[in-house]
């Protein structure tokens, strides 16, 4: 039975029975209900702030494990970067030097790195920084490994062609010079025989009687056979490939034609004194990558160490050249 409540009435000095309307009952119920909900929410907030739910504790453990794995992965990526940097350095400064080819430029090795933000979808999270850093390292490493793998493919091809390359590079003297007595004017400043001024001599002169055989110093193709009364006179230019060319000047006659393939040691012409020449001799030049270089560094098939030292001594004597 519901409890009946009374309220004292000072006017009538009596206790009147308290009657509640439906509206009062509804409002009272709502007040209790809202208060209970707010109090329950407050309890839940305080409890969840201080204590983790089992599911939350599980997620936090997994998150910490993931962060630890990312840190381990970053460490391994740094080690791999160091190893790859060493391989790249060896590639540029050792392997490509051996095969006489240009190193890969840094711009090619780092192609595609940077620019557009490729990791915007990873931003905005608590651990975005470590995730983005790892993704960047992995992306850069992938690109560098690809470039290096292509470089090794090229080096393998160069290695397979190394025998052919060695046959093409100039490696003997262009005239018979076993006793080195035919070594005349060498690379460097000399007195011009006609103008009598000090002028740089871009090659080597070998004295020899007119008609002495001139040899191709490496395998290649005759790209120019020039007849002239000026400068180097009658001359031949042989393209050996691999960025090497040789020039043979002041010739009295030719033994090859333009476009002809030649082997090292083939007779391509004969010593003479054509053009700006004061005596029968051969003017010989070596060009590498379009630049004239000292021919004395390209006689290693002919000379011992002692003979090479002797030739340097002979070619370095100051005086006038023959052309």
NUVEXDREN-536783 format. One record per residue: residue in one letter; x, y, z of N, C-alpha, C in turn. Coordinates in steps of 0.02 Angstrom, whole numbers, plus 50000, padded with zeros to 5 digits. Example, Ala and Ser with C-alpha at 12.3 -4.5 7.8 and 13.67 -1.06 7.14 Angstrom:
residues 2
A506604971650390506154977550390506604983550390 S506424988850354506844994750357506455000250394 
This chain:
residues 323
X500434994050000500005000050000500455006250000 X500275011249957500685017249952500635021150017 X501205024150035501235028050096500875034750086 X500415036250133500025042550128500405047850168 X500495053750136500855059250167500375064950182 X500515068550239500105074150260500535080250270 X500215086050266500565092350274500155096850321 X500475099850373500135103950422499905110450390 X499255112150403498975118350377498895123150435 X499295128550438499265133150495498605137050498 X498275137550442497645141350443497095137450477 X497065131050459496525126950487496755123050547 X497395123550562497705119850617497555112350611 X497575110050549497455103050536497985100350488 X498045093850485498485090550438498075088650376 X498295091650321497945090150259498325084750220 X497945080750188498245075350148498545078350084 X499165076250071499515078850011499295074849951 X499055078349902498835075149840499305077349783 X499595072749745500045074249688499685073049622 X499745078049581499435077249514499895072949470 X499625070849414500015066849366500615070749340 X500505077249330501055081449306501625081749356 X501445082549420501955082649472502345076149474 X501965070749467502305064249470502785063349411 X502565065549352502995064949292503615069149300 X503535075349323504115079849331504605077149383 X504325074449437504745071649489505145065649462 X504785061449423505115055649394505685057849347 X505535062849306506045065249259506635068149296 X506515071749350507065074749388507515069249417 X507195064049445507595058449472507985054849416 X507635054049359507955050349304508555054149276 X508465060649263509025064649236509595064949285 X509425065749349509945065949400510335059449403 X509965053949397510295047349399510755046449339 X510515048549280510925047949219511565052049225 X511485058449248512075062749255512565059849306 X512285057349361512735054449412513085048249385 X512725044149347513025038149318513565040049267 X513425045249227513935047649179514555050149214 X514445053849269515025056449307515435050749335 X515095045749364515455039949390515845036349335 X515525035549277515865032049222516475035849197 X516405042649192516965046749169517555046149217 X517405046949282517935046649331518255039649331 X517855034649327518115027749329518545026349267 X518295028349208518675026949147519315031049143 X519305037049173519905041349172520445038349217 X520235035549272520725032849320520895025549304 X520405021749285520505014649273520365012949200 X520775008549169520675006349101520225000149100 X519805000149050519394994249039519834988649011 X519644982449018520054976848992520214977648917 X519714979848878519844980748806520344986348794 X520284991748834520754997248827521464995148846 X521524991348899522184988948919522494984548865 X522084980448832522324976148778522554980348719 X522164985548701522344989848645522984993748659 X523054996048721523664999748739524284995248735 X524214989048758524774984448753524964983248680 X524464982248638524604981148567524924987348535 X524684993248555524964999548528525705000248548 X525854998748611526544999248634526994994248597 X526724988248584527104983248547527234985548475 X526734988648445526824991148377527354996648374 X527345001148423527845006548425528545003548433 X528604998548476529254995248486529484991948421 X529014988748385529194985648322529404990748270 X529064996548268529255001948223529955004448239 X530115005048302530785007348322531325002348301 X531164995848310531634990648288531714990848212 X531154991748177531174992048104531584998048080 X531495003748114531885009748096532635008448105 X532815004948159533515003348170533794998948115 X533404993948094533634989548041533674993147974 X533204997847962533225001747900533845006147898 X534025008947956534635013047959535245008847944 X535265002647970535824998147954535844996547880 X535254995247851535234993747779535444999747738 X535265005847760535475011847725536235012547727 X536535010947784537265011447790537605006447743 X537335000247740537624995147695537544997347623 X536954999947605536835002147536537285008047518 X537395012647565537845018247551538555015847537 X538765010647573539425007747560539455004647490 X538925001047471538894998047404538905003447350 X538535008947361538515014347313539205017547305 X539555018447361540225021447359540705016947321 X540675010347334541105005647298540935005747223 X540295006047209540075006047139540375012047102 X540305017947133540535024147099541295024647096 X541625022947151542345024447157542805018447144 X542515012447138542935006647125542735003147061 X542125000347061541924996347003541895000446940 X541585006346944541525010446883542195013546863 X542645014346910543315016646892543685011146854 X543605004946876543924999346841543684998846769 X543034999846759542744999246692542735005846655 X543025011046685543105017646654542445020346629 X541965020446673541315023346657541115028246711 X540685032846694540495038246740540105035546799 X540225038146859539815036146918539105038646910 X538655035446946537955037546944537885043946985 X537555048946957537485055246991537015054647051 X537115058947100536695058847160535975060347143 X535845064347092535155066047073534785059747048 X535155055347013534835049146989534715044447047 X535205043947093535115039447150534535041647195 X534405048047198533875050547243533245052547204 X533175050047143532595051947102531945049947136 X531465054547133530815053147161530775054247236 X531335055947269531315057047342531125064247354 X530645065347399530435072147413529855074147367 X529715080747364529185083147321528505082547354 X528015079647319527335079047344527315075047408 X526885077347455526805073747518526415067347505 X526775061647507526475055247493526185051947556 X526255055247613526065052047676525535056047713 X525155060047676524645064147708524105059947742 X523975053947714523455049647744523675046747811 X524315047247826524565044547890524595049847945 X524435056047927524475061447976523855061748019 X523925064948077523355066048121523245060848174 X523705056048180523645050848231524175051748286 X524075048348342524535049148398525245047148379 X525315041948338525985039448320526155040848247 X525875046148220525985047748149526725048948134 X527085052048181527775053948168528215047748153 X528165042748195528595036848186528375032748126 X527715032548113527455028848056527685032147991 X527635038747987527845042447927528595041847916 X528985042447971529715041947965529915035047939 X529595029847964529745023047940529545022147867 X528965024747848528745024147779529205027847732 X529455033747753529925037547711530575033647701 X530835031047756531455027247751531385021247705 X530825017747712530705011847670530635013847596 X530285019347583530195021647514530855023647482 X531265027547519531905029647492532365023747481 X532365019147528532785013247522532585009047461 X531935008347449531695004547392531935007647326 X531905014247321532125017647260532875016847250 X533255017647303533985017147297534205010047279 X533855005047307534014998047290533864996747217 X533314999547192533154998647121533705001547076 X533915007747091534435010947051535085006947055 X535255004447115535875000647122535834994047085 X535254990947085535184984647048535274985746974 X535004991346947535104992946877535844994346862 X536174997546910536894998846902537284992446898 X537114987546940537474981146938537334977446872 X536724978146846536584975246780537054978146728 X537154984746732537614988046684538334985746695 X538534985046758539214982846772539334975646748 X538824971446754538884964546729539004964646654 X538634968946619538724969546546539424972146530 X539654977046569540334979646559540854974346571 X540744970246623541224964946638541254959846581 X540674958246552540664953446497541034956246436 X541024962946429541354966146373542064968546390 X542304966746450542954969246472543514967046425 X543494960746402544014958246358544034962246293 X543434963546267543404967646206543644974746220 X543464977446278543684984146296544434984646301 X544744979646332545474979646340545824979246272 X545504975746225545794975346158545744981846120 X545254985946138545134992146102545544998046129 X545654998146194546015003846223546725004046196 X546975009846173547665010446149548155007946202 X548605003446181549045000346232549744998746206 X549905000646144550574999446118550835005946086 X551475006046070551755011746034551575011245961 X551465016945928551235016745858551775015045807 X552415015045828552965012945784553415008245824 X553795004345788554264999845821554795004045856 X554865003045922555305007345961555595003446020 X555854997646006556074993146059556644996046100 X557094999646068557655002646106557505009646130 X556905012046116556655018646137557015024446105 X557465023146057557855028546027557435032945981 X556865030445961556425034445918555975039245957 X556015038846023555615043346065555895050346059 X555485055046037555715061846027555325066546073 X554995071346045554645076446085554025073446118 X553945074946182553375072346220552855077546236 X552425075646281551855079846303552105085746343 X551865091746328552055097646368552265103446324 X552515108646356552725114646319553385113346282 X553385114946218553985114246176554055120346131 X554635121146100554745126446052554485124145984 X554035128145955553765126345890554315126745838 X554395121645794554965121445748554925126845694 X554335129445680554275134445627554205141445655 X553755142145705553625148845733554115150845788 X554485145945812554995147145864554705150445926 X554105148445944553795150946006553645144946050 X553565146346114553415141046162552675139346156 X552535133046141551855130846128551745123846157 X551125122646180550985116146211550935110846157 X551275105346168551295099746121550835094246146 X550255093346114549735088746137549835081846106 X550385078646122550495072046095551215069946103 X551425064946064552125062646064552365061945992 X553005063545982553315062645917553805056845919 X553775052845866554245047145858554625048245793 X555275048945797555685049645736555775042845704 X555745042745638555835036545601555925038345527 X556275034145489556365035445418555685035345382 X555645039245328555045039345287554885032245263 X554255030345269554045023745248554015018645304 X554235020545365554195015945423553465014445438 X553315008345454552615006345467552345009645531 X551715011545526551345014345583550795009445601 X550735007845665550255002745688549665005945725 X549085002945716548515004845758548645002345829 X548545006745877548725004945946548165001245983 X547605000345950547054996545980546544994845927 X546104990145942545564988445895545114994545886 X544844995245826544385000845815544175001445743 X543925007345727543695008845659544015015245635 X544255015345574544545021345544543975026045527 X543955031845561543405036545550543605042445506 X544265043645498544495049045455545155047145422 X545185048145357545815047645320545885054245282 X546335058445306546365065345282547035066545247 X546995069345187547585071645151547625079145156 X548195081645179548265088845189548995090845186 X549105097045167549795099845167549905104445226 X549415104945270549465109545327549385105645392 X549575108845447549475105945513549795099145520 X549385094145536549635087345545549725083745479 X549615087145423549725084145358549265078245346 X549525073245311549135067145300549045063545367 X548425062145385548305059345451547705054645451 X547715050445501547175045545511546925046245582 X546265045545590545965045345657545595038745664 X545755035145718545435028745732544995029445794 X544365027345788543905027345845543915020345876 X544145019945939544215013445972543595011646014 X543105016146016542545015046061542745016546133 X542265015846178542395017046250542695023946261 X542505028746218542705035846223543445036946205 X543765032346171544465033046151544525034046075 X544965038646056545165039645986545915040845985 X546235039145928546945040545918547045044045851 X547545048445850547705052245789548425050745770 X548545049745705549215048245679549355053345624 X549855057745635549965063345589550615063045550 X550645067245496551235068145453551405061845414 X550915057845397551035051445364551215052645290 X551625048145264551805048445193551315044545150 X550965039845179550475035945142550015032145189 X549455029745160548945026245199548915018845179 X548715014745227548635007645213547925005345230 X547485010145245546785008645262546335013845230 X545695012645232545205017345205544705019045261 X544345024345250543845026545299543305021145307 X543125019645370542615014645384542885007745394 X543535006845384543835000245390543944998445463 X543804992245481543944989645547544674987545552 X544994989345607545704987545616545804984245683 X546324980245688546524976945750547164980145776 X547274979345841547904981945870548494978545834 X548964982745811549554980245777549504980245701 X548894981545675548824982045602549194988145576 X549524987445518549864993145487549344997445453 X549285003745476548775008245448549075013545402 X549735014345403550045019345361550795019345371 X551115024845345551845025045346552085032045366 X552655032145401552945038345426553125042845367 X553025049445378553215054345327553365061045359 X553335066345318553475073045343553015078045309 X552365076245306551875080545274551605085645323 X551305091045297551035096245339551575100445371 X551445103145430551935107445465552435103045501 X552895100245464553385095645492554075097545467 X554575096745509555265098545491555705092445478 X555435086445490555825080345479555355074445480 X555545068745450555105062845451554985060545523 X554355060145541554175057845609553425056545610 X553205053345663552495052245675552275056445735 X551765060445725551455063845781550845059645803 X550845057745867550335053045892549965056145951 X549295055745948548875058446001548375053246025 X548195053646089547655049546117547125054346144 X546505053246124545935057246147545475052846189 X545285055446247544815051746290544245056346310 X543635054346292543045058346306543105065346276 X543395065646217543445071946181544025076346202 X544435074146249545005078146272545655074446257 X546155078446240546815075446227547155073746293 X547435067746296547775065446357548485063146338 X548905062646388549605060946377549665053746352 X549915052646291549965045846264550435041246303 X550895044246342551395040046376551075035346426 X550455036746446550115032346494549775026446460 X549885025546395549535020246358550005015646320 X550585014246350551055009646318551185003446361 X550715001746405550834996546455550894989546425 X550684988546363550784981946332551494981146304 X551834986746295552494986546264553074987246312 X552964990846367553534992946408553524989746477 X554124988146501554204986246572554224992646613 X554234991946678554254997746722554885001846709 X555444998546701556075002146689556055005746622 X555795002446570555755005646504555275011546505 X554735010846543554255016446547554575022446581 X554965021246634555325026746667555805030046618 X556155025946578556635028546530556285032746477 X555705030346453555325034046403555095040846431 X554865040946493554655047246523555245052146524 X555825049546543556425053846545556585056646476 X556535052546425556695054846357556175059846332 X555535058446345555005062746318554955069346354 X555215069746414555165075946453555725080846439 X556205078946398556745083546383556475089646347 X556675095546371556435101646340556805102646274 X556495106246231556775107546164556215108946117 X556325108346053555795109746006555485103145983 X554845103745963554495098045935554645097745860 X554385092545828554485091745756553885094345715 X553355096645751552775099245715552445104945753 
